[in-house]
Amino acid sequence: MNTDLIKKTANTVRGLSIDAIQKANSGHPGLPLGMADAVTVLFNEHLKFNPENPQWFDRDRFVLSGGHGSMLLYSMLHLYGYDLTMDDIKEFRQWHGKTPGHPEYRDTPGVETTTGPLGQGLSNAVGFALAESILAAKYNTDTEIINHYTYVTAGDGDLEEGISHEVCSFAGHNKLGKLILLYDSNNITIDGKTELSFSEDIKKRFEAYGWHVSEIDGHNYDEINEAIKNAKSETSKPSIIICKTIIGYGSPNKAGTHDVHGSPLGEEEIILTKENLGISTEKFYVPQEVYDFTKEKIKKGAEDEAAWNKLFEKYKADNEDAAAELENIIKGILPEIKIKEFEAGTKLATRASSGKVIEQLAEQLPNLIGGSADLTPSNKTKAGSQISYSPENPWGTYIHYGIREFGMAGIMNGLALHGGLIPYGGTFFVFSDYMRSAMRMAALMKTRVIYVLTHDSIGLGEDGPTHQPVEHLASLRAIPNMTVFRPADANETALAWKLALENTEGPSCLVLTRQGLTTLDRNGRDFAKTENAEKGAYAVSDDVDFDIILTASGSEVEIALKAKEMLNRDGIEVRVVSFLSMELFDKQSEEYKKELLPDYATKRVAVEAAASMSWHKYVGLQGKIISLDTFGASAPYEVLYEKFGITPEAVYKAAKEILGQ
């Protein structure tokens, strides 16, 4: 290791970072100044990557969990050959630039995941390491075609967030030995010294998790290099390298203080810092010898991928079927999905019909990775053919996440971002509150993850309001790129699974009942066709010259259908519309939307055992909504529906009032 050139490269990273932050008049210089040494050693001496092909499947993954320090990553990516020019560096935090304020997946080549909400990058890294473990166990033979590490940097803020406990406990329990955490231990947070709020012994904490722990001077290149070597050789447990660093390293007046965390240094302090570091005071300066130095690593990256491609050709010759399967899952190619139709009249909770669908999907999709936050029997998420993942069975395709809902959602994002796998995970719908921040990140990144959210309403009954979701449908429907499915019966549940698997533009929520629902015998005209269900909303029962439209989702479709029977007896013709997914319906053509909900048909009633917020745009000013804008209560679900007025009689009465009868 050439420590002189490592030092020059690290200091160049510091210079670029503070210049970009100053030009934007916004950013966080403390982390790039403090961690430049450790990350430069990592990139130059250990990280396996090819900047000419950032998506090379067997690359090492690097995650900057403290995403506020994004200029550290952008500077590294620029110097190490990624498609990130000096002009891009100068456009830090500007409109539609390739260097946004926090690292964003899809925006910048070399950025593996969107980070910023502290702790979540760490959770994604655990997901990356878990994915590598699963795929290596499944596909490696005499030829190790999957063999890479996951590195993540995290600071005090990351480790204070509760999700860090969830995922680090999970990683230690599952012995994810190819996960290496470089902990930026500088004893500073925004408020001041960490002693204000944070005094635990991190070494003991991670030893208790079952991690390999080392402590080093985070500015000593030999110690950094040796610690990473040792961590790589310890494959029976994840590793944390506690890097004792100085936040804002090099700044004469601000280093070691909270003042350097989240504000530009200022022009005068930048000059003083550069002079202190022994580098040029010229803005955005990179010495040619640094570019020449990093070129060697760039060249090695291309050679590494070429060697892997050659290895894969040998693997294909020796393992034809496995190689073809692996190529397909890397490319994200789904086989044709076949799910048996459920017989009309049978009664199943949609969580149960979902379980029956999973049984079929597990046989068809080799890369489907299931799991639950300790609610497997209730969520019905484990197929009989699925083996539980463990250190002894790393080829298992079912993950026991434990009681770690937030951690589960963050790990699922990592599984999806790694590539090759389609994760789904279950919990009670009400606990989507615990997961929401990671669900939002999935939507922001447009990752294909599937949430199986059961016990979807007051229909869960006696557990009471602590477990009865009310505002959750509206809350998740409000997230851009999130597709929420609330199926009315078993066949809609099967369709929701198919659509979720085909959805590569964001996460999907399957919101499922505890109580049994009758499989519908759809009657009506064109709108009752199965293909129209794929459009998100369709008529499950339709009179020719309808006088009123009843709309509902999930279990309340049955209520709407019973209300229709009552109205039909009074000579009132009705269209009943099932909203499987509002998001899918909103994407349909104006022609379809106006055919299903004609402008002239202003008399409408919506019914859903949840907050009314989602429905106003569909019923209009002259419509009525039968909903639940209060918390629930403890009682058998039949009693609850009656007491809260979510009944066919209530829908019938509202319809009659709208019709003036």
N, C-alpha and C positions, 0 to 999 in steps of 0.2 A: 504494500500500500504506500503510495507516494503522499506522505502527509503534507508536504509543502503545497502540492497542487490541490489536494483535498481542502486545505485551509483557504487557498485562493478561490476555489469554487464556492465554498460555503460563504465566504465574505462577499463574493459577487452576488450570490443569492440575497444576502442581506441588503446590499446596495440597491439591487433591482426592486426589492420588496418595499423598502422605505421610500424610494423615488415614486413608485406607482401609487402608493398610499397618499403621499404628499400631493401628487398631481390631481388625484381624485378628491382631495381634501376630505377623505373618509377612509376608514379602515382600521386594522389592528396590527400595529408593527411589533408588539411585544413578542408574540409567538414566533413569527419568522426569524426575528433576531435571536431568540433563545434556542430554537430547535434546528437551526440551519446546519450545525455541525453533525448532529445525529442523523438527520435525514440525508445529508450529502454522503456520509459514509454508507448508509443503507442503499441509496440509489447506485452509487458507483461500485461498491464492493459486493453487494448481495442480491439486489432486486433483479429478477429475471423478467425482461420485457423487450419488446421490439417496437420502437416508436413509429416505424413504417407500417406496422399493423397493430394498432392498439387493442384489437379484439382477438388477437392470438389466444386460443383457448387455454393453452397450458402456461400462460404468463403467471407470474406472481401477482397478487392483488395488493394494492396499497391504498389505505384509507386514512384521510386526515379527519379524524373525528371532530377536532376543534375547528370547524369549518370557517370560523371567523378569521383564522390565520391563512386564508386562501392564497394570499400572495406568495407564501412559502411554496405551495404546490405549483402555482403557475410559473414561478421562477425556475423551479426544478424541471418542469415539463419543457419550458423553452430551451434551457441549456442542454437537456438530454434528448433533443431532436424531434419532439412532437410538433404537430402542425399548429404551432403557437408562435407567432412572429413577435418581434419587438414592438411593432405597432399594436398588436393585440395586448401586450403588456401595458403599453401606454394608455390603452382604453379601459383600464380597470374600473369596474363598477359603472360602466356607461351603457346606454341603451343598446340592446341586442348585441353586446360585445361577447367575445369568447372568454372573457375573464370577469364573470359576475362577482358580486360581493361575497358570496359563499360558493364553494364548488358545486356545480350543478351537472348531474348526469345528462348526457346527450348534448350539452352545450359545448363542452371542452374535451378534445381527445385526450385520453389518459385519466380522466376523472371517472372513477368506478362507481361512485354513488353521491347523491346529493347530501351534504352534511351542513350542519348549522345548529339545529336543536340538540343540545349537548347530550351525549350518551348514545344517540341513535347511530352515529357512524360506527361506534364500538359494537353495537348490536348487529349491524350489517356485516361487520368483519367476522363476527361469530358465525353468521349465516354463510359467508364465503367459505370459511374453514370447514363447516359442516358439509357443504356441498362437495368440496374437494374430497372429503373423507368418504362420502357415499359413493361418488362416481369412481373414485380409485378402487374401492372395494368391489364394485360391480364389474368394472371393465378391465382392470389391470390383470394381466396374465404373466407369462414370463417376460413380456414386454410391458414396462411401466409407462403407459401412455398418458396417464393422469398423475402428475407429480409436481405440485407447486405449493408455495407458502402464502399465507395471508399476513401482512404486516399492517399495524394500525398505530397511529400516534394519538394519544389522549392526554388531557391535562387534569388539573384538580377539579375543574368544573364538570368534566365528563364523569369523573369518579364520585362526585357528590350526587349526581342524578340517580334516582332509584333504579332506572333501567340498567345501569352498569352493574348493580348487584345481581339483578335477575340473570343477565346474560353471562356474566363472568362465573357465577355459580353453575350455570348450565354448562359452560365450556369446560370448567374443571371436572364436573361430574362425568362428562362424556369424553374426557381425555383428548381434547382436540389439539394434538401435539404440533400441528403445523400452523398454529396461531401464535403470533409474536406481537406483544404490545410494548411499544416504547412510551413510557409514561413520563411526560414533561412535568417533573416535580419542581416547581419554582416557588411554591408557598405564597402565591399571589392570586387573588381574584379581583373582580371589579371593585368591590367595596374596600379592599385593602388586603392586609395579610390574612392568610387562611386561618390563623388562630382565632379570628373573629367567629368562625362558624364550623371549623373543620380541624379535628385534632386526632383522628384515628391513625393507627399504625398500619399503613398500607402494606408493608411487608408481611405482617402477621395476618392481615385480612386475606391476602392472596394465597398465602401458605394454607390458610384454613379452607380456601376454595379448592385446593389441590393443584395449584400452579407451581411451576418452577420460577423462582424469584432470584433476581440479582440486582445489585445496586452499584451504580457507577457515577463518575464525573461526566456529565453530559456534554462537556466541552473537550474531553480528552479523546482524541481520535483512536488511539490504540485500545483504550478501554471500551469504547463503543463497538469497535470492530470485533474484539474478542468476545464481548457479551452477546453479540448477534450470532457469532459462530457457535457459541455454547448453546444458545437457545435453539438453533437449527438442529443441533445434534441430540437435543432432548425431545424425542418424538412421542414420548408416552404421556406428556402433559403439556398444556399451553404454558407459554412463558411471558412473564412481565419483566422488562428491564427498567428499573427505576432510575431515570436519568436526572440527576440533580443539576438543574440548570438555573441560569439567571435570566429572568424575563427582560427583554430589551437589551440583551447582551451587546456591549459595545457603546451604548449611549452613555456619555459621561455624566449627564445630569438626571437621567430618568431610569437607567437600568436598575432592576430590583424593586421598582415601585409600581403601584397600580396605575400611575399616570401614563405609563407606556402601553397599557393594555389596549385601549380602544380609540385612541386619537392620534392623528399624524404627529410626527416629531416636531415639525416646524423647520423652516429652511435653515436656521442657524444651527439647530441641534443636529440636523442631517450632516452638515459640513463637519461639525465636531466629531460626530460618530464615525464618519468615513475616515477622517484623519486618525482617529483612535484605532481604527481597524487596519490602517495602513493601505487603504485603497484610494483610487482616484476620486476626486470630488465631482468629476463630470457626471451629469445626470444620465441614468440608464446606460452606464458604461460596463462593457464586458471585455476583458482582455482577450486577445486572440489566443493566448496560451491556454485559457480556460476552454474556449471552443474546441481547440485542438485536443485537449485532454478528454473532454466528454465525447468527442468523436470516436474514441477507442471503445467506449462503452456502447455507443450506438452501433458500431460495427459488430461488436460481440453479440448484441441483441439479434441482429439479422442472422448471424451464424447460428445462434441458439435455436431460432425458429426453423431455419433450414434443416438443422439436425433433427429437430422434432418431426418435421414433415417427412423426412426420410425414415424415421422410426415408425411413423404412422403407416407408411407404405408397407413396411415389414409386418406391422400389426394387422393390416388388412389382409395380407397374404395368408397369415396364420389363423386369423379369427374373422372370417368373412361376414358372418351374420352379426356378430357383436359390433364389428366396425361399421357396418351399414346402419345399425340401430343407433350407434353413437353419433355418426354423421348427421342422422336425421334429427336427433334431439338437440344437437349443437345448433343446427339451422332452424330449430323451432318448428319442424314439420310435424303436424298432427296426422295420425292415421284417420281413416273414416271411423267416426264414433257411432257405434250401434247400441241403442238402449231399448229394451223391450217396452212395449206400450202397456200401461196399467189398465186393467179392466174397469169399465164404468160401473159405478155402484159400490166398489170396494171402499173400505174406510181405513185411512192411514193418516197418522200425523205426518206433516211434510218432513219433519226430521227423520221419521222412519222411512219414508219413500226415498229421501236423500240417501240414507244408509244403503238401501237396496240398489240405488244408482251407483254409489261408490263401489259396491261389490262388483258390478259389471265393468266400471271404468278401470279398476285396479288390474283387471285381467288384460285390458287393451292398451294401457298407457304405461310403458316401463319407467317413465320419468315423473310419474305422479307421486308426490311426496306429501303424505297426510300428517295429521297431528291434532292435538287438542291440549288446552291448558287444564289438564287434570279433570276433564269432563267427558272422557271417551264414551262411557256407557250412555250418558245423557245426550250427547251430541250425535251419536251414531256415526262416528267418523272413521272407524277402523273396519276395513274389509277382512274377511276371514283369511284371505290369501296374503295379507300384509304382515310382514315380520317387523317387530319393534326394533328401532335403531338402538344400539348400545356399543360400547367399546369392543365388546365380544362379537357383536353382529353389525359391523359398520355398513353392511349392504342393506340393512333394514330400510324400509320405505315408510315407516310410521314413527313419528317423533312424539315422545312423551315430554312435553314442554314443562310439566309441573305447573304450579299455580303462579304463572308468570305471563299474564295476558299481554302486557306491553312488550316484554322481552320476546314473546312468541311472534308478535307482529313485526318487530324489528328484524328478527332472525329470518322470517319469511321473506322480507325485502332482500336480504342478502342472498338467500337461496335463489330467488328469481333473477337478481342482477348477475349472479355468477354465470348463469347460462346453463342450459341442458336440463333444468328441472322446472316443474310446475308445482308450486307449493299450495296447499290448502290447510287451514287451521280452524279449529272449532272452539267456541265458548258460548256462554249465554249472551243473548243479544244485549242485555243491559250492561254487560261488561265491555262492550265496544267503547264505553267511556274510558276505560283503562287503556285501550289500544289506539284511541283516536289520533294522537299525534303521529304515530307510525303509519296509520291508515292514510292520513293526509299526505305523508311523504311518499307513500306508494302511488297515490293519485298524481302528485306533482311529477314523479318520475315515470308515470305510465307503466308500472310494472304489472305483470300478469300474476297476481296473487288472488286467492279465492278465500273469503271469510265465510265459514259456516256458522251462522248466528241463530241459535235455537232459542226456544221459549220466548217467542217474539212479542208477547202482549200480555194483557191481563188474563189471557187464556191459560197461563201457567198456573193460575189459581192460588192455592193456599200459601205459597211462599210470601205473598204479599208485595207491597209497593217497593221494598228494597230490591226486588228481583223483577219487577214488572216494568218493561220499557214503555215510555210514553212519548218522549220528545225525540227518541233516537232515530226513527225513520226520517223525520224532517231534517234532523241534524246531518245524517249521512247523505241524504239526497242533496244537501246544500254544497257538498264538496265537489269541485270540478273534476271531471274525468272518472268519478266513481259511479259504477253502475250498480244499482240496488234492485234486487229481485225479491218480490214477495209473492210466491206462487200460491194459487188457490187450491191446487190438488196435486196428486202424484205426477200426472203427466206434465203439468206446468213446471213441477220441480225438476223432472228429467230434462225438459227443454232449457230451464235456467242453467243447469249444469253444462249442457252442450254450448250454450251461448257464452257462458263464463270462460270455458276452455278456449273458445275461439276468439275471445276478446284480448287482443294484444295491445290495446291502447289504454289500459288502465286496470285497476283492481275491480273485483266484483264481490258483492255481498249477497249471500243466499240467506234470507230471513225466513225462518222456519218455525212451525207451530209445535207445541207440545201436545195439544188436543187433536183428536182424529178429525179428518176432513173427508167427505165423500168424494170419490173420483167422479168428475162431472161427465154427464152424457150431454155433450154440447148439442143444442138444437138451435136452429135459426137459419139465416140465409148466408150470404157470402162471408160475412165477417166472422162466422164461427169456425172457419177453416183453420186448421192447425198452423198453416204458414203465416196467418195473420197474428197468431200469438207471438211469433218471432219479432213482430213490430212493436212489442211492448205493451200494447193495449188492443183489445178486440172485443167483439160482442160474443158472449158465451150463450146468450139467449136473446132472440130478436123477433119482435112482432113486425108485421109488414108496415103498417102505418102507425108507428109509435107516437104516443102523446108525451112521453117523458123518458129521460135517460137516468138510469141508476148506475153509479160507478162505485167500484170497490176494489180492494186488493186482498190477497190472502184469504184468511178464514172468513172475512166479511162478505166475500162473493156469495157464499151460501146464504147469508142473511139477505142480500139483495135479491137473490133468486126466489127466496120464500116470500119476500115482499112483492115481487112481481106476480107470483101466483095469487096473492090477495088482491092486487090491483086488477089483474085479469078478470077475477070474479065480479068486479064492479064494472067490467066493460072497458077498462083502461088498458091501452096497448103500451108495451114497455120494451125498451132496449136495455139490457144489462151488459155493462162493459167491465171486463176484468183488466185491471192495470197490473200486469206482471212486472213492468219496469217503466217508470215515468221517463227515465233517461233515454231508453230506446225509443219510446213513443215520440219524444220531443225531437228526435233525429229524423223522423219520417217526413215524407213529402207533404207539402201543404194540402195536396189533393187527398191523400189518405186521411190526414188529420180532420179535414173538413167533411169527408164522407162519414167518418166514425162519429164525430161530434159536430154536426152541421151547425152553422151560424144561426140558422132559424130555430134550432132546438134549444131554446134558452131555459126550458124547464128541466132542471137536473138536481139530483140528490147524490151526494157522496157519502159513503160509510166506511170508516176505518177505526179500529180500536187503538187510536194513537192521536197525537196532536193534529189539529186541523190545518196547520200551516201549509202543508203540501198541496192542498186541494183547491184553494180559491181560484187559481187560474183556469181550472177545468170546469168548475160549476158556474162561474160568472156571478154577477151581482144579483141575479134573480134566483140563484140556486141556494140549496141548504146543505149543511154538512153535519152528519151524525158522527161525533168524534169523542175523544177523551182529552180534554184540556186541563185535567187535574191528575193527581197521582191516584194509583189504584188502591186496593185494599186486600185483606186476607179473607178468602172464602173459596168454595168450589167455583170453577170458572163459569158454570151455567148461572150461578147466582150473581156473579159479578157482572156478566153481560146484561142481565135483567136489571140489576140495581143501577148500573150506569147508563141504562137506556140505549144500549147498542143491540137493538132487536129488530126483527122484521116489522113488528108493530110500530116502532118508532120511525122506521123508513117509510112505511105505508102512510102514517099520519103526516109526515113531512111532505110526501108526494101529493097527498090530497090537498094540503094547504096551498102548495104551489099552484095546483090546478084550480084552486078556488072552489073546492068541493067540500 
